[in-house]
Amino acid sequence: MKDKLINWLDTFLVVDVFLVIIGFAWFAIAVIGRYSGVSLGLDLWHRLWEPVFTPAIGILMGGAILSGIIKQITKWLNSSNRE
């Protein structure tokens, strides 16, 4: 059960990382487009910032911390069981 949860969490975090990276790339390209006079969706990106990208970044940070804590506790429990 624990291994399944950790695998699911890791998979979810990988997908979330790609969402955040894609969001950043879109933002960078849209800003360059705005200064070049080409509309590449910066206004849409701003509308999606609060409901999509902010939670994705928060989930990524929280999930990474949670995953690290779970792995450290598991490592600590496994080392104390061997003694």
C-alpha positions in Angstrom: 0.0 0.0 0.0 2.8 2.4 1.0 4.7 1.7 -2.2 1.7 2.2 -4.3 1.0 5.6 -2.7 4.6 6.7 -3.2 4.6 5.6 -6.8 1.3 7.4 -7.4 2.7 10.5 -5.7 5.9 10.4 -7.8 3.9 10.0 -11.0 1.6 12.8 -10.1 4.6 15.1 -9.3 6.2 14.3 -12.7 3.1 15.3 -14.5 2.8 18.4 -12.3 6.4 19.4 -13.1 5.7 19.2 -16.8 2.6 21.4 -16.3 4.7 24.0 -14.5 7.4 23.9 -17.1 4.9 24.2 -20.0 3.3 27.1 -18.1 6.6 28.9 -17.7 7.6 28.3 -21.4 4.2 29.6 -22.5 4.7 32.7 -20.3 8.2 33.4 -21.6 7.1 33.0 -25.2 4.0 35.1 -24.7 6.0 37.9 -23.1 8.5 37.9 -26.0 5.5 38.0 -28.3 3.9 40.9 -26.5 7.1 43.0 -26.9 7.3 42.0 -30.5 3.8 43.0 -31.2 2.5 39.5 -31.7 -0.4 38.1 -29.5 0.7 34.7 -28.2 -1.8 34.4 -25.4 -0.4 36.4 -22.5 -3.8 37.7 -21.5 -5.1 34.1 -21.4 -2.1 33.0 -19.4 -2.8 35.8 -16.9 -6.4 34.6 -16.5 -5.1 31.0 -16.0 -2.4 32.0 -13.5 -4.6 32.0 -10.4 -6.8 28.9 -11.0 -4.2 26.7 -12.8 -0.6 27.6 -12.4 -0.6 28.8 -8.8 -2.1 25.6 -7.4 0.2 23.5 -9.6 3.3 25.2 -8.2 1.9 24.8 -4.6 1.1 21.1 -5.2 4.5 20.6 -6.7 6.3 22.1 -3.7 4.1 20.4 -1.1 4.3 17.0 -2.9 8.0 17.2 -3.2 8.3 17.9 0.6 5.8 15.2 1.4 7.6 12.7 -0.8 10.9 13.5 0.8 9.5 13.1 4.3 7.9 9.8 3.5 11.1 8.5 1.9 13.2 9.6 4.9 10.8 8.1 7.4 10.8 4.8 5.4 14.6 4.8 5.3 14.8 5.5 9.0 12.3 2.8 9.9 14.2 0.3 7.7 17.5 1.1 9.3 16.1 0.8 12.8 14.4 -2.6 11.9 17.8 -4.0 10.9 19.4 -3.3 14.3 
